[in-house]
Amino acid sequence: MDSRPHCPKLPWMIDFHSNEDGEVFNSQHQAAFARTTYEYLSALNVKSKPSPFRATKLVCSIPPYITCNTLEGLLALGISVARITADKPGKVREVLSKVRTVNESYSRRLGRINPLAIALEVKGPEIRTGQLNGSDKQIYLKKGNFTKITTNPSYEEFVCKDLIYVDYEKLPEVVQPGDKVLLDNGSVTLTAIECVESIIRCIVEKAGRLLSNASVIIPNAPIDLPLLPPSDKELLDITVGENIDYLFVSGITGKDGIFEIRDQMGQHCDCIQLVTKVECSTALGHIDELITFSDAICIDCDRLMVELPKEKVFLAQKSILAKCNLAGKPVISSINISDLRSVSKSELSDIANAIIDGSDALMIPQSACTKDIFNSICVICKEAEPAVYQRNIFEELITITPAPMEALYGVAISAVEASLRTSAAAIVCLTSSGRTAKLLAKFRPRCPIITITRYARVARQLSLYRGIEVLIYLKAFEGDWEEDVNRRVHLGITYGKYMGYIRTADAVICVTASRPECGMPNTMRIVYA
């Protein structure tokens, strides 16, 4: 056996076919020029190898106890956003420092700045039960039995199967006979029978076990609680003070909540991207305004399933994904992994369908932060992405884009159209604000959008957009605009070759500005690598 070290494949040695006789192309390329959706789907080939590029972004939930080795492993697997789940200010700062230190170390080994975005989450208003009585760790509520809910704080530490304390004083005012009260995210369901002063008599509709401090949900009830409790305001201060990139917000049911959060952030509201979590039927009813006034949307299917019939949740997800794609707003689909050893068949289908339906990113729960799970998810993403008939999506998106349009829209549409017609290996985009890259991503090209920017915050805030791969260009402008543009374009193409996205002689679409003072990219050209 030859033990000599082998030279790594150079860009022009990258495989393009999935088999030796050259009949099957990688990345389902043989289907790319189909005329109809059915022709495209029928041309998909299970022998076709996936692309080396993963367009779908991964949002990883980072628990407080994560180790530096685990974190570096996740960075190597390509997470785009680190969502810190700690809720205590001291712990948040500790995890934040760890994430940034590990990312700096990883960037040095990588030889370039890794634009990892960091996110925090504020929980919003919550209603919870009290503490179980005595030494009980859990109680079992049997279906058909009667129980009572009280808002009297004297019973806060004496919860039992006959009397459950809930910490929302106005609960008897908003609950009517016949209303459902969901405990512990729907693990137990009660139906209200009678409301008398601070007592609500209920019957157990769905049996289950109840722990201390369980969540309480009253579907469609008008809850009068402050959007930001004191603990969330402390996290908001950290978000502003530590230059956090994304803020995930739960409990928002309409545009007024978004305005309140932005008012709390003050002058920093334009620098921090607001991600609204859709997790209840009330938010679903105001989804259009939530999309309009949010920077991104996160769909929490598990929480939606608590209030909606299970068979309706996939419809809600499809509708939200389509609305976000039409608006050009990034949308995150949360996924659930039950077995930490492997991804089940149903979970695989959920992930693939979320990608096919238009998800920009997937949110991975903290319990699934393992190398094997992440590898499985990455493989699923790469296999599912080419199953989308991008040409049909592009044509529908430009059909509903009103004319006359802003010049930047024209440039973006032309670039994506050219990439589809020439089967371009990549689009190289130079941007200062990130807006050009966002528009290119909106029109869903098949190829990666290699984006070059000089601004680290812009690079990090492009981390949620499907198909965008960002490079931070460190060299300052030296006065020769044409030379500067050519250097940045060359960097993008060289990076694409190094990563295996581009081969020598592949077509590459370049979107640049013709002069420094024009204010936006106004030039689209086709070059060959």
C-alpha positions as CSV (number, residue, x, y, z in Angstrom):
1,M,0.0,0.0,0.0
2,D,1.3,3.4,-1.0
3,S,2.1,5.3,2.2
4,R,3.4,8.5,0.5
5,P,1.4,11.7,1.2
6,H,-1.0,12.6,-1.7
7,C,-1.4,16.0,-3.1
8,P,-4.9,17.4,-2.4
9,K,-7.1,17.9,-5.4
10,L,-6.5,21.2,-7.2
11,P,-9.5,23.3,-8.4
12,W,-9.4,21.9,-11.9
13,M,-9.4,18.3,-10.5
14,I,-12.7,18.7,-8.7
15,D,-15.1,15.9,-9.7
16,F,-18.2,17.1,-11.7
17,H,-19.8,13.7,-12.4
18,S,-21.2,11.2,-9.9
19,N,-20.1,8.1,-11.8
20,E,-17.1,7.2,-14.0
21,D,-19.0,7.1,-17.3
22,G,-20.1,10.7,-16.9
23,E,-23.8,10.0,-17.3
24,V,-24.9,11.4,-13.9
25,F,-24.0,14.9,-12.9
26,N,-23.5,16.1,-9.3
27,S,-26.0,18.2,-7.5
28,Q,-28.9,17.0,-9.7
29,H,-27.5,19.2,-12.5
30,Q,-29.1,17.0,-15.2
31,A,-32.5,18.3,-14.0
32,A,-31.5,22.0,-13.9
33,F,-32.8,22.9,-17.4
34,A,-36.2,21.1,-17.2
35,R,-39.1,23.0,-18.6
36,T,-41.7,22.1,-16.0
37,T,-41.8,21.1,-12.4
38,Y,-42.8,17.5,-13.2
39,E,-40.0,17.2,-15.7
40,Y,-37.6,18.5,-13.1
41,L,-38.8,16.1,-10.4
42,S,-38.8,13.1,-12.7
43,A,-35.2,13.9,-13.7
44,L,-33.9,13.7,-10.1
45,N,-31.4,10.8,-9.7
46,V,-30.6,9.0,-6.5
47,K,-27.0,8.4,-7.9
48,S,-26.3,12.1,-8.1
49,K,-23.8,13.3,-5.5
50,P,-24.7,16.4,-3.4
51,S,-22.9,19.7,-3.9
52,P,-20.1,20.6,-1.6
53,F,-22.0,23.8,-0.8
54,R,-24.8,23.8,1.8
55,A,-27.1,26.7,1.2
56,T,-29.2,26.2,4.3
57,K,-27.9,27.9,7.4
58,L,-27.8,26.2,10.8
59,V,-28.7,28.1,14.0
60,C,-27.2,26.1,16.9
61,S,-28.6,26.5,20.5
62,I,-25.5,26.8,22.8
63,P,-26.2,25.6,26.3
64,P,-24.3,27.1,29.3
65,Y,-22.4,23.9,30.0
66,I,-20.9,23.6,26.4
67,T,-17.1,22.8,26.3
68,C,-14.6,24.6,24.1
69,N,-13.8,21.4,22.2
70,T,-17.5,20.8,21.4
71,L,-17.9,24.4,20.3
72,E,-14.9,24.3,18.0
73,G,-16.3,21.1,16.5
74,L,-19.6,22.8,15.8
75,L,-17.8,25.7,14.1
76,A,-15.9,23.2,11.9
77,L,-19.2,21.7,10.9
78,G,-20.4,25.1,9.7
79,I,-22.9,26.6,12.1
80,S,-23.9,30.1,11.1
81,V,-25.5,31.5,14.3
82,A,-24.7,30.6,17.9
83,R,-27.9,31.1,19.9
84,I,-27.0,31.4,23.6
85,T,-29.7,29.8,25.7
86,A,-28.6,30.9,29.2
87,D,-31.0,33.3,30.9
88,K,-28.9,34.6,33.8
89,P,-26.9,37.7,32.9
90,G,-23.7,36.4,34.5
91,K,-24.0,33.1,32.7
92,V,-24.8,34.8,29.4
93,R,-21.6,36.9,29.6
94,E,-19.6,33.8,30.4
95,V,-20.9,31.8,27.5
96,L,-20.6,34.8,25.2
97,S,-16.9,35.2,26.1
98,K,-16.3,31.5,25.5
99,V,-18.0,31.6,22.1
100,R,-16.0,34.6,20.9
101,T,-12.7,33.3,22.2
102,V,-13.2,29.9,20.5
103,N,-14.3,31.6,17.3
104,E,-11.2,33.8,17.3
105,S,-9.0,30.8,17.8
106,Y,-10.9,28.9,15.0
107,S,-10.5,31.9,12.7
108,R,-6.7,32.0,13.2
109,R,-6.5,28.3,12.2
110,L,-8.8,28.9,9.3
111,G,-6.7,31.8,8.0
112,R,-9.7,34.1,7.7
113,I,-12.3,35.7,9.9
114,N,-15.2,33.3,10.5
115,P,-18.3,35.5,10.5
116,L,-20.1,33.7,13.3
117,A,-23.3,35.6,14.3
118,I,-24.3,35.5,18.0
119,A,-27.9,35.6,19.2
120,L,-29.7,35.9,22.5
121,E,-33.3,35.2,23.3
122,V,-35.7,36.9,25.6
123,K,-38.5,34.7,26.8
124,G,-41.3,37.3,26.9
125,P,-44.3,37.0,29.2
126,E,-44.7,33.7,30.9
127,I,-47.4,32.1,33.1
128,R,-46.3,29.3,35.4
129,T,-47.6,27.0,38.1
130,G,-46.2,27.0,41.6
131,Q,-44.1,24.5,43.5
132,L,-45.3,21.0,44.2
133,N,-46.3,20.3,47.8
134,G,-43.8,18.6,50.1
135,S,-41.4,16.1,48.7
136,D,-43.4,15.3,45.6
137,K,-41.3,15.6,42.4
138,Q,-44.3,15.2,40.2
139,I,-48.0,14.6,40.3
140,Y,-50.3,12.7,38.0
141,L,-53.5,14.2,36.8
142,K,-56.0,11.5,35.7
143,K,-58.4,12.1,32.8
144,G,-61.9,12.8,34.0
145,N,-60.9,13.9,37.5
146,F,-61.7,17.4,38.8
147,T,-59.2,19.9,40.0
148,K,-59.0,23.6,40.8
149,I,-56.7,26.4,39.7
150,T,-56.1,29.3,42.1
151,T,-54.3,32.6,41.8
152,N,-54.0,33.0,45.5
153,P,-50.2,33.3,46.3
154,S,-50.7,31.6,49.6
155,Y,-50.8,28.3,47.7
156,E,-47.7,29.0,45.6
157,E,-45.7,26.2,47.3
158,F,-48.6,23.8,47.9
159,V,-49.5,22.6,44.4
160,C,-51.2,19.2,44.5
161,K,-53.5,17.2,42.2
162,D,-56.6,18.9,43.7
163,L,-55.3,22.5,43.7
164,I,-52.9,24.1,41.3
165,Y,-51.5,27.6,41.8
166,V,-50.9,29.8,38.7
167,D,-49.0,33.0,39.0
168,Y,-51.3,35.2,36.7
169,E,-53.6,37.2,39.0
170,K,-56.1,38.0,36.2
171,L,-56.5,34.4,35.1
172,P,-60.1,34.1,36.3
173,E,-61.0,37.2,34.4
174,V,-59.8,35.9,31.0
175,V,-60.8,32.2,31.3
176,Q,-64.4,31.4,30.5
177,P,-66.3,28.1,31.0
178,G,-65.3,25.8,28.2
179,D,-61.9,27.3,27.7
180,K,-58.8,25.1,27.6
181,V,-55.9,25.5,30.0
182,L,-52.7,23.8,28.8
183,L,-50.1,22.9,31.3
184,D,-46.4,22.0,30.6
185,N,-46.6,22.8,26.9
186,G,-49.8,20.7,26.5
187,S,-48.7,17.7,28.4
188,V,-51.8,18.1,30.5
189,T,-55.0,19.7,29.3
190,L,-57.7,21.1,31.6
191,T,-61.2,22.4,30.6
192,A,-62.6,25.2,32.7
193,I,-66.1,24.5,34.2
194,E,-66.7,27.4,36.5
195,C,-64.8,30.6,37.6
196,V,-65.5,32.0,41.1
197,E,-63.2,34.8,42.3
198,S,-59.7,33.5,42.4
199,I,-60.7,29.8,41.8
200,I,-61.3,28.1,38.5
201,R,-62.9,24.6,38.6
202,C,-61.6,22.3,35.9
203,I,-61.9,18.8,34.5
204,V,-58.8,17.0,33.2
205,E,-59.3,16.4,29.5
206,K,-55.8,15.0,28.8
207,A,-54.0,13.1,31.5
208,G,-50.3,13.6,32.3
209,R,-47.6,14.3,34.8
210,L,-47.1,17.8,36.2
211,L,-43.8,19.2,37.6
212,S,-43.1,22.3,39.5
213,N,-43.0,25.7,37.6
214,A,-44.8,24.2,34.6
215,S,-45.8,26.5,31.8
216,V,-49.4,27.6,31.4
217,I,-51.0,28.4,28.1
218,I,-54.5,29.7,27.5
219,P,-55.1,29.6,23.7
220,N,-56.5,32.8,22.2
221,A,-57.0,34.5,25.6
222,P,-56.0,38.2,26.0
223,I,-53.1,38.0,28.4
224,D,-52.3,41.4,30.1
225,L,-48.6,41.0,31.0
226,P,-45.6,43.2,30.3
227,L,-43.7,42.0,27.2
228,L,-40.4,42.4,28.9
229,P,-40.1,41.2,32.6
230,P,-37.1,42.5,34.6
231,S,-35.0,39.5,33.7
232,D,-35.5,40.1,30.0
233,K,-34.6,43.8,30.3
234,E,-31.2,42.7,31.7
235,L,-30.7,40.5,28.7
236,L,-31.7,43.3,26.4
237,D,-29.0,45.5,28.1
238,I,-26.5,42.8,27.3
239,T,-27.7,42.6,23.7
240,V,-27.0,46.3,23.2
241,G,-23.8,46.5,25.3
242,E,-22.1,43.4,23.8
243,N,-23.0,44.1,20.1
244,I,-25.1,41.0,19.8
245,D,-26.2,40.4,16.1
246,Y,-29.6,38.7,16.6
247,L,-32.3,39.0,19.3
248,F,-34.9,36.2,19.3
249,V,-38.1,37.3,21.0
250,S,-40.9,35.1,22.2
251,G,-44.3,36.2,23.2
252,I,-44.8,38.8,20.5
253,T,-48.3,38.6,19.0
254,G,-48.4,41.8,16.9
255,K,-46.5,44.8,15.6
256,D,-46.9,46.7,18.9
257,G,-44.6,44.2,20.6
258,I,-42.0,44.7,18.0
259,F,-42.2,48.5,18.4
260,E,-41.8,48.1,22.1
261,I,-38.7,46.0,21.8
262,R,-37.2,48.5,19.3
263,D,-38.0,51.4,21.6
264,Q,-36.2,49.6,24.5
265,M,-33.1,49.2,22.3
266,G,-33.1,52.9,21.4
267,Q,-30.6,54.0,18.9
268,H,-29.1,50.5,18.6
269,C,-32.3,49.1,17.1
270,D,-31.0,49.3,13.6
271,C,-27.8,47.4,14.5
272,I,-29.5,44.4,16.1
273,Q,-31.6,42.1,13.9
274,L,-35.0,41.2,15.6
275,V,-36.1,37.6,15.1
276,T,-39.8,37.1,16.0
277,K,-40.8,33.6,17.1
278,V,-44.2,32.4,15.9
279,E,-45.4,30.0,18.5
280,C,-49.1,30.7,19.2
281,S,-52.3,31.1,17.2
282,T,-52.6,34.8,18.1
283,A,-49.2,35.5,16.4
284,L,-50.3,33.4,13.5
285,G,-53.3,35.6,13.1
286,H,-51.0,38.7,12.8
287,I,-48.3,37.0,10.7
288,D,-48.3,39.5,7.9
289,E,-47.5,42.5,10.2
290,L,-44.9,40.4,12.1
291,I,-43.1,39.6,8.8
292,T,-43.3,43.3,7.8
293,F,-41.8,44.7,10.9
294,S,-39.4,41.9,11.9
295,D,-36.0,41.3,10.4
296,A,-36.5,37.6,10.4
297,I,-39.1,35.0,11.5
298,C,-38.6,31.7,13.5
299,I,-41.3,29.1,13.3
300,D,-41.6,27.0,16.5
301,C,-43.7,24.0,15.3
302,D,-43.7,22.3,18.6
303,R,-45.3,25.3,20.4
304,L,-47.8,25.8,17.5
305,M,-48.8,22.2,17.9
306,V,-49.9,22.9,21.5
307,E,-52.6,25.3,20.3
308,L,-53.3,24.1,16.8
309,P,-54.6,20.7,15.7
310,K,-51.5,18.6,14.8
311,E,-52.8,18.1,11.2
312,K,-52.9,21.9,10.7
313,V,-49.3,22.8,11.8
314,F,-47.7,21.8,8.5
315,L,-50.1,24.1,6.7
316,A,-49.2,27.0,9.0
317,Q,-45.5,26.3,8.4
318,K,-45.9,26.2,4.6
319,S,-47.9,29.5,4.6
320,I,-45.3,31.3,6.8
321,L,-42.4,30.1,4.7
322,A,-44.1,31.3,1.5
323,K,-44.9,34.7,3.0
324,C,-41.4,35.2,4.2
325,N,-39.9,34.1,0.8
326,L,-42.2,36.6,-1.0
327,A,-41.1,39.4,1.4
328,G,-37.4,38.5,1.2
329,K,-37.2,38.0,4.9
330,P,-35.1,35.1,6.3
331,V,-37.1,32.4,8.0
332,I,-35.9,29.8,10.4
333,S,-37.7,26.4,11.0
334,S,-37.1,24.8,14.3
335,I,-36.5,21.0,14.2
336,N,-36.8,18.4,16.9
337,I,-34.4,15.5,17.4
338,S,-35.7,12.9,19.8
339,D,-32.9,10.3,19.6
340,L,-29.5,11.8,20.1
341,R,-27.8,8.8,18.4
342,S,-29.4,9.3,15.0
343,V,-32.0,11.2,13.0
344,S,-35.2,9.2,12.6
345,K,-37.0,8.7,9.2
346,S,-39.8,11.1,10.2
347,E,-37.3,13.8,11.4
348,L,-35.4,13.4,8.2
349,S,-38.6,14.0,6.2
350,D,-39.4,17.1,8.4
351,I,-36.0,18.6,7.8
352,A,-36.1,17.9,4.0
353,N,-39.6,19.3,3.6
354,A,-38.7,22.4,5.6
355,I,-35.9,23.0,3.2
356,I,-38.0,22.3,0.1
357,D,-40.8,24.6,1.3
358,G,-38.3,27.5,1.6
359,S,-36.5,27.6,4.9
360,D,-33.4,29.8,5.0
361,A,-32.2,28.2,8.2
362,L,-32.8,25.4,10.7
363,M,-32.7,25.8,14.4
364,I,-31.0,22.9,16.1
365,P,-32.0,22.2,19.7
366,Q,-29.2,22.2,22.3
367,S,-29.8,18.6,23.1
368,A,-28.7,17.7,19.5
369,C,-25.4,19.4,19.6
370,T,-23.4,16.3,18.7
371,K,-21.1,15.7,15.7
372,D,-23.1,12.7,14.4
373,I,-26.4,14.6,14.5
374,F,-24.9,17.7,12.8
375,N,-23.3,15.6,10.1
376,S,-26.6,13.9,9.4
377,I,-28.4,17.2,9.2
378,C,-25.8,18.6,6.8
379,V,-26.1,15.6,4.5
380,I,-29.9,16.0,4.5
381,C,-29.6,19.7,3.6
382,K,-27.3,19.0,0.7
383,E,-29.6,16.3,-0.7
384,A,-32.8,18.3,-0.2
385,E,-31.6,21.6,-1.7
386,P,-31.2,20.4,-5.3
387,A,-34.7,18.8,-5.1
388,V,-36.1,22.3,-5.3
389,Y,-37.0,23.6,-8.9
390,Q,-35.3,26.9,-8.5
391,R,-36.1,28.2,-12.0
392,N,-39.9,27.9,-11.3
393,I,-39.5,29.8,-8.0
394,F,-37.4,32.5,-9.7
395,E,-39.9,33.0,-12.4
396,E,-42.8,33.3,-9.9
397,L,-40.9,35.8,-7.8
398,I,-40.0,38.1,-10.7
399,T,-43.6,37.8,-12.0
400,I,-45.0,39.3,-8.7
401,T,-42.3,41.9,-8.4
402,P,-44.0,45.2,-9.4
403,A,-42.6,47.3,-12.3
404,P,-41.2,49.8,-12.6
405,M,-38.7,48.6,-10.0
406,E,-35.7,50.0,-8.1
407,A,-32.5,49.7,-10.2
408,L,-30.9,47.3,-7.6
409,Y,-33.8,44.9,-8.1
410,G,-33.0,44.9,-11.8
411,V,-29.4,44.1,-11.2
412,A,-30.2,41.3,-8.8
413,I,-32.8,39.7,-11.1
414,S,-30.4,39.9,-14.1
415,A,-27.7,38.3,-12.1
416,V,-29.8,35.4,-11.0
417,E,-31.3,35.0,-14.5
418,A,-27.8,34.9,-15.9
419,S,-26.7,32.3,-13.3
420,L,-29.5,30.0,-14.2
421,R,-29.1,30.3,-18.0
422,T,-25.3,29.9,-17.9
423,S,-25.3,27.3,-15.2
424,A,-22.9,29.5,-13.3
425,A,-20.9,28.0,-10.5
426,A,-21.3,31.0,-8.3
427,I,-22.3,34.6,-8.0
428,V,-19.6,36.9,-6.5
429,C,-21.2,40.0,-4.9
430,L,-19.4,43.0,-3.5
431,T,-21.4,44.9,-0.9
432,S,-21.1,47.4,1.9
433,S,-24.6,47.3,3.4
434,G,-25.4,43.7,2.5
435,R,-28.6,44.7,0.7
436,T,-27.5,43.5,-2.7
437,A,-26.6,40.0,-1.3
438,K,-30.0,39.9,0.4
439,L,-31.8,40.7,-2.8
440,L,-29.8,38.0,-4.7
441,A,-30.8,35.5,-2.0
442,K,-34.4,36.5,-2.3
443,F,-34.5,35.4,-5.9
444,R,-33.1,31.9,-5.0
445,P,-30.3,31.1,-7.4
446,R,-29.1,27.5,-7.6
447,C,-25.4,28.5,-7.0
448,P,-23.7,30.0,-3.9
449,I,-23.7,33.8,-3.5
450,I,-20.1,34.5,-2.4
451,T,-20.3,37.9,-0.8
452,I,-17.3,40.2,-0.1
453,T,-17.7,43.0,2.4
454,R,-15.3,45.1,4.6
455,Y,-17.7,45.3,7.5
456,A,-17.8,42.5,10.1
457,R,-21.3,43.3,11.4
458,V,-22.7,43.2,7.9
459,A,-21.0,39.8,7.3
460,R,-22.5,38.4,10.5
461,Q,-26.0,39.7,9.8
462,L,-26.0,37.9,6.4
463,S,-25.6,34.6,8.3
464,L,-29.3,33.8,8.2
465,Y,-29.8,34.2,4.4
466,R,-30.0,31.1,2.3
467,G,-27.1,30.6,-0.1
468,I,-24.9,33.4,1.1
469,E,-21.3,32.7,1.9
470,V,-19.6,35.8,3.3
471,L,-15.9,36.8,3.3
472,I,-14.6,39.8,5.2
473,Y,-12.1,41.8,3.1
474,L,-9.5,43.4,5.4
475,K,-7.4,45.4,3.0
476,A,-8.2,49.1,2.9
477,F,-9.1,51.0,-0.3
478,E,-6.0,52.5,-1.8
479,G,-7.5,54.8,-4.4
480,D,-7.6,52.7,-7.5
481,W,-11.3,51.6,-7.7
482,E,-11.0,49.2,-10.6
483,E,-8.0,47.5,-9.1
484,D,-9.8,47.2,-5.7
485,V,-12.9,45.7,-7.3
486,N,-10.8,43.1,-9.3
487,R,-8.9,42.1,-6.1
488,R,-12.1,41.5,-4.2
489,V,-13.7,39.5,-7.1
490,H,-10.5,37.5,-7.5
491,L,-10.7,36.7,-3.7
492,G,-14.2,35.5,-4.1
493,I,-13.4,33.2,-7.1
494,T,-10.2,31.9,-5.4
495,Y,-12.3,31.1,-2.3
496,G,-14.9,29.3,-4.4
497,K,-12.2,27.2,-6.0
498,Y,-10.6,26.4,-2.7
499,M,-14.0,25.2,-1.3
500,G,-14.8,23.1,-4.4
501,Y,-17.7,25.3,-5.6
502,I,-15.9,26.6,-8.7
503,R,-13.8,24.8,-11.3
504,T,-11.4,26.4,-13.8
505,A,-13.4,27.6,-16.8
506,D,-16.7,27.7,-14.9
507,A,-18.9,30.7,-15.5
508,V,-19.1,33.1,-12.5
509,I,-21.5,36.1,-12.3
510,C,-19.9,39.2,-10.7
511,V,-22.1,42.0,-9.3
512,T,-20.1,45.1,-8.6
513,A,-20.2,48.9,-8.6
514,S,-18.7,50.8,-11.5
515,R,-17.3,53.6,-9.3
516,P,-17.1,54.3,-5.6
517,E,-19.6,57.1,-5.4
518,C,-22.5,55.3,-7.2
519,G,-24.0,54.0,-4.0
520,M,-24.9,50.5,-5.1
521,P,-23.7,47.7,-7.4
522,N,-24.8,48.7,-10.9
523,T,-22.7,46.3,-13.0
524,M,-23.3,42.6,-13.7
525,R,-20.7,40.7,-15.8
526,I,-19.9,37.1,-16.6
527,V,-16.3,35.9,-16.2
528,Y,-14.7,32.5,-16.5
529,A,-12.7,31.2,-13.6
